[in-house]
């Protein structure tokens, strides 16, 4: 059985620190946007669905650990808009009963 680390290793090089730069920005923005939706239920499934849906609306930008990103492709409003669309979808059709 392979470990999680083995899944992200190629030719002995760990790739687990290659990340989409928008991940932490979306997570931080979720903390600001979700309270605007009192009908949102905050269950783990819905939070994960909102995160995944919002991330899928943004063009991915992967970097390796230690990379400095100079060009900002999205504004704070872009992140809020992506999250608003995601929250509204999840509220309308949650992935649970």
C-alpha positions as CSV (number, residue, x, y, z in Angstrom):
1,X,0.0,0.0,0.0
2,X,1.4,3.4,-1.0
3,X,1.5,6.3,1.4
4,X,0.1,9.7,0.5
5,X,3.6,11.0,0.1
6,X,4.3,8.2,-2.5
7,X,1.3,9.4,-4.5
8,X,3.0,12.8,-4.9
9,X,6.5,11.6,-5.7
10,X,8.1,11.1,-9.1
11,X,11.6,10.0,-9.6
12,X,12.3,10.4,-5.9
13,X,11.1,14.1,-6.0
14,X,8.3,15.1,-3.7
15,X,5.6,17.1,-5.6
16,X,3.3,17.5,-2.6
17,X,4.2,21.2,-2.2
18,X,3.2,22.2,-5.7
19,X,0.0,24.1,-5.0
20,X,-2.6,26.1,-6.8
21,X,-1.9,29.7,-5.6
22,X,-5.6,30.4,-5.3
23,X,-6.3,27.8,-2.7
24,X,-5.5,29.9,0.4
25,X,-7.0,33.1,-1.1
26,X,-10.3,31.3,-1.7
27,X,-10.3,29.8,1.8
28,X,-9.7,33.2,3.4
29,X,-12.3,34.8,1.2
30,X,-14.8,32.1,2.3
31,X,-14.6,33.3,5.8
32,X,-15.8,36.7,4.7
33,X,-18.4,35.6,2.1
34,X,-20.2,32.7,3.8
35,X,-21.6,34.9,6.7
36,X,-23.5,36.9,4.0
37,X,-25.7,33.8,3.5
38,X,-27.7,33.1,6.6
39,X,-29.4,30.1,4.9
40,X,-26.1,28.3,4.4
41,X,-25.8,25.3,6.7
42,X,-22.0,25.2,7.3
43,X,-21.9,21.4,7.1
44,X,-18.5,20.0,6.0
45,X,-20.0,18.7,2.7
46,X,-21.4,22.1,1.7
47,X,-18.2,23.9,2.7
48,X,-16.1,21.5,0.6
49,X,-18.6,21.9,-2.3
50,X,-18.4,25.7,-2.2
51,X,-14.6,25.5,-2.1
52,X,-14.4,23.1,-5.0
53,X,-17.0,25.0,-7.1
54,X,-15.3,28.3,-6.5
55,X,-11.8,26.8,-7.4
56,X,-13.2,25.4,-10.6
57,X,-14.3,28.8,-11.7
58,X,-10.7,30.2,-11.5
59,X,-8.0,29.4,-14.0
60,X,-5.5,27.2,-12.1
61,X,-2.1,28.6,-11.4
62,X,0.3,26.1,-9.9
63,X,3.6,27.0,-8.2
64,X,6.3,25.1,-6.3
65,X,7.3,26.0,-2.8
66,X,9.4,29.1,-2.6
67,X,8.0,30.7,-5.8
68,X,7.3,34.4,-5.7
69,X,4.2,35.4,-7.7
70,X,4.5,38.9,-9.1
71,X,1.4,39.2,-11.4
72,X,-2.0,39.2,-9.7
73,X,-4.6,37.7,-12.1
74,X,-7.7,38.1,-10.0
75,X,-9.1,40.9,-7.8
76,X,-10.7,40.3,-4.4
77,X,-14.1,40.9,-6.2
78,X,-13.3,38.0,-8.6
79,X,-12.8,35.7,-5.6
80,X,-16.0,37.0,-4.0
81,X,-18.0,36.5,-7.2
82,X,-16.7,33.0,-7.7
83,X,-17.7,32.2,-4.1
84,X,-21.1,33.8,-4.3
85,X,-22.0,31.7,-7.4
86,X,-20.7,28.6,-5.6
87,X,-22.7,29.3,-2.4
88,X,-25.8,30.0,-4.3
89,X,-25.5,26.7,-6.2
90,X,-24.9,24.8,-3.0
91,X,-27.9,26.4,-1.2
92,X,-30.2,25.6,-4.2
93,X,-29.0,22.0,-4.5
94,X,-27.0,20.7,-1.5
95,X,-25.2,17.5,-1.9
96,X,-27.1,15.9,1.0
97,X,-30.6,15.5,2.4
